[in-house]
Amino acid sequence: MVDFTDTPEQAKWRAEVRTFVEENLPAELAEDQFYSGTLGGIHRGPLGEKRVPLLKAWRQAILDKGWIAPAWPTQYGGLAASIYEQMVFAEEFGYHGAPDTGTRGFGVGMIGPTLIIHGSDEQKARYLPKITSGEHVWCQGYSEPGSGSDLASLQTRAVRDGDDYVINGSKIWTSGGHHADHMFTLVRTDADAPKHKGISFLLIDDIKNTPGLEVRPLINMAGHHHFNEVFFEDVRVPVANRVGEEHRGWYVGMTLLDYERSGIGTTAAQRRILEGLTADLREGAPEQRARHRT
């Protein structure tokens, strides 16, 4: 029988992480996460744009603590945390409703470790410090109107023109694109190759000021803005911003998705929601419980 109980040393570490979250996470952010029923993201709950300064304060607290990139090697500004330590971060942050700040998810969690594996020395030196400092906020340009589950069928084209690629096409469901300033994206660079082998992985800098690139909001039926459409019209991106080999970006993209797949933080957050639901069913909603105590 496997015993998953924390050892005394592990329990001490969990208590340290939990105390940090409880003392530094703005209560309004946690309440917003659980009230909205969505776990993570830059801008999803009823707080709306009021989330932004709270998110920045929370991100700064993590930065000041030196915990922005637990899993990264120390040479890149990380903690080189063990698997257990990473799990505790995810569980405690998730359980207490700590949202993504635009840095931890796409930046620290996805593009950062992908660059550590596939990026050039120049790309690592240029981008990794800006991720751990919180200066760069990233978004993901993967899905398209006709390419979601079958992502390799994507049709956004990038044609080589000297030292640039020229991109035309569109992306959809771009989470947090309206708050991001950088994007990583998959584009088709060889229309004649088998669909998994004609794709390249590009980094797009300063997306708010890139000529020909437009981010348009997608507002859901509850009035919340989290997703976006992104349109490319003759957008020029330097060839130096390609990660990995030309036409073999699918494999870089799959490395990134490997980092996205871990969901233990979401599981912990859902446990917290179920605990709250159970308390409401047993004792009444929080406002009812307060009335009963008076």
N, C-alpha and C positions, 0 to 999 in steps of 0.2 A: 504494500500500500504506500502510495506516494504522499508525503507530508508537505503541503504547500504553505504551512505556517512559517512566518518570518522567524529567522534566528534572532537572538538578541541584537546582534550587530545590524542585521537588516531592518529590524524594527526601529532602531535608533535612526537609521538613514531615512526611513519612511516618515518618522515623526519630524525630522528636520525639513523635509520637502513639504509636508502638510502644514507645518507652522508657517513656513515662508508664504505659501499660497493664501492661507487664512489671514495673514497679516498684511499682504500686499495687493491681493486681488480686489478691485473695487466691487462692493456688494451689488451695485446696480448692474454691472456686467454679468455677474453670475445669475442674478434674477432674470435678466433679459434672455440669457441663453435658455434657461429652463422654461420660462414663460412662453417663449416662441416655439419651443419644441424642436429647435434646430441646434445641432451641436457643432460648434465651430464656425468659421467664416468671419469675415471682417464686418459685415453689415447685414444682419438678418432680422433682428428682433425689433420689438416696439420702440426701443430707444431711438432708432433711426440714426440720423447724423450725429446725435449726441454721444453715440458710441465712440466716435473718432478720438476725441481728447482722452477719454478713459482708456482706450486701447493703447494710446501712445504712453500714458503713464504706466500701465501694466507692463508694456514692452520694456520701458526704461528700467523698471524694477528688476526684470529678469536679466537685462544687460548688466546692471550694476552688480548683481549677484554673481555674474560670470556663468550663468546657466543657459545661455541662449542656444548653445549647440552641444547638448550632452553627448551625443554619439560620435561627434567628429574627433579625429585625431588632434592632439594638443598643438601640433605644428600649424594647424589651420584655425586655431582659436577655440577648439572644443575642449571637452572634459575627458574624452576617451572613456566614457562611462561603460561599465559592464552591462550585459544584457539585463541583469536584474535591476540595476540602477535606472536604466532606460525605461524598463517596465514600470517602476515606481513613479518616475516622472509622469508617464502617460496616464497611469491610474489616478494619481492624486490630482493632476491638472484636470483630467476629465471629470472625476467625481465632484470636484468643487466648481465646475462650470467655467473653467478658464478658457476663454475663446482664443482662436488663432488671431494673431495680431497683424497678419500680412507678412510676417517674418518667419515664424516658426513652421508654418505649413509648407507653402510652396518654396520658400527660400531655404530654410534650414533643413526641412524634412525631405525635399525632393531635388531641386536643382543643385544645391550645394554638394550633397554626397555624389550626385551624378557627375559633377565636374571633377570631384576628387578622383573618380575612377577614369573618366573619359576625357577630361579637359586638358588642354595644353598648359604648360607652365605659365604662359602669359595670361591665359584665361583664369587660372586659379589665382594668380597674383592680382588680377584686376577685379574679379567678382567676389571671391570668398570673403575678404575683409569687409566689403560693403554689405554682405548678408549678415555677418555676425554683429556688425555695428548698428544694424537696423536702418541703414541709409537707403538700401534698395528694397522695394516691395515688388514681388514677382507675381505674375499670373500665368496660367497655362493655356496655350493655344493648340488644343488637340481636336476636340469634336467639331464637326461641321454639320450643316443642315441635313446632308445625306450620308454622313459618316459618324456614327456614334459607337454602337457595339462593334461594328465592322470598321474599326478605325483605319485599317490599312487601305480602305477604299477612298481615303481622302483625296480631294481634287485641287486644293489650293496649290498653285504652281509657283515655282521659283526658278527663273531662267538666269543662267550665268551671263553676266555682262562685264567683262574685265575683272576688276577686283570686287565687284558687287554681285549679289543676287537681286533680281527684280521680282517682287512677289505680287501676285494677283489672286484674289479669291476671298473667302470669308471663313470665320470660325463662329461657333455658337456655344452657349452655356459657359461663358468665360467668367468663372467665379472671381469676384472682387476686381475685375478689370478696370472699374472706374476709380479705384484707389491705387492701383498698381502703377509703377513707372517703368517696369521691365517685363518682358514676356519671353518664355521659351516656347518654341513651336515646332511642329512637324510639317514639312512642305514636300510636295512632289517635285523632284529635280530630274527625273527620267520617266517620261510618260510611256515609254515602250518597254520598260523593264517589268518583270513580275511585281505585283503590287507591293509586296513586302520589301523589295530590293531597290525601289526607285525613289526612296524617301530620304530626306536629309533633316538634321536637327539644327535649328538656328536659334540664336539669342538676339532679341531685338531690344535695343537700348532706348530709353527716354520715349516711351510710346505715346505720351501725351503731346510730344512736339515732333513726331516723325511725319514728314509729308506723305500724304496719301493713306495714312492709317487713321481709322475712325472707330471709336468705341461707342456703341449705342446701348442704352439701358433696356433690360427686360424686366418689367415690373410684374410680380405675381399677383394672384387674385386677392391676397391679403394687403396689397399695397406696398410690399417690401421689395427693395432693390438689392439683389445679390448677384444675379446673372447678367450677362451682357452678350451682345453680338459684336464682332470685330470685323471690319471690312478693310481689305488691302487693295489699293489701286496704284500700281507701279511703285510700290514701297521698296526702297533700296536698303539692303542690309549688307555690310561688308562680309566678304568670304571669310575673313579672320574670325567672324562670329559663328562659324559652323563648328559644332562639337562632333568630333569623330570624323570618319571618312564620308566623302560625298556618296550619296545613294545608299548609305548603310546606317542612316539615322534611326531606322526602326529599332535597331538593337540598342541604341543609346536610349531611345524613348522607353523601351521595355525595362531597362535598368532603372530608370526613374520611377516607373510604375511599381516596380518591386518595393521601392521605399514608401510608396503611397499605400500599400495594401494593409499594413499593420493597423488594426482598429481597436486595440485594447482600451485606448482612452475613451472612445465612443461607448464601448461596452460598460465602462465604469460610470459614465454619465447616465446611461440608460438605467443602470442599477439605482442611481440617485433618484431618477424620475419615478421609478417603480416604488421606491421607499416613500416618496412623497405622496404618490397616489394611494398607497396602502394606508398611510396615516390619515389622509382625507376621508377614505371610506370608513375607517374605524372611528374617527374622532370628529369628522366634519372638516370643512375647509379652514385654512388658517384664521380667517376673520371670525368664523364661527367658534373656533377654539378659544380665541381671545375673548369673545363675549361670554363664553361659559366660565372663564376664569374670573370675570369681574362681577 
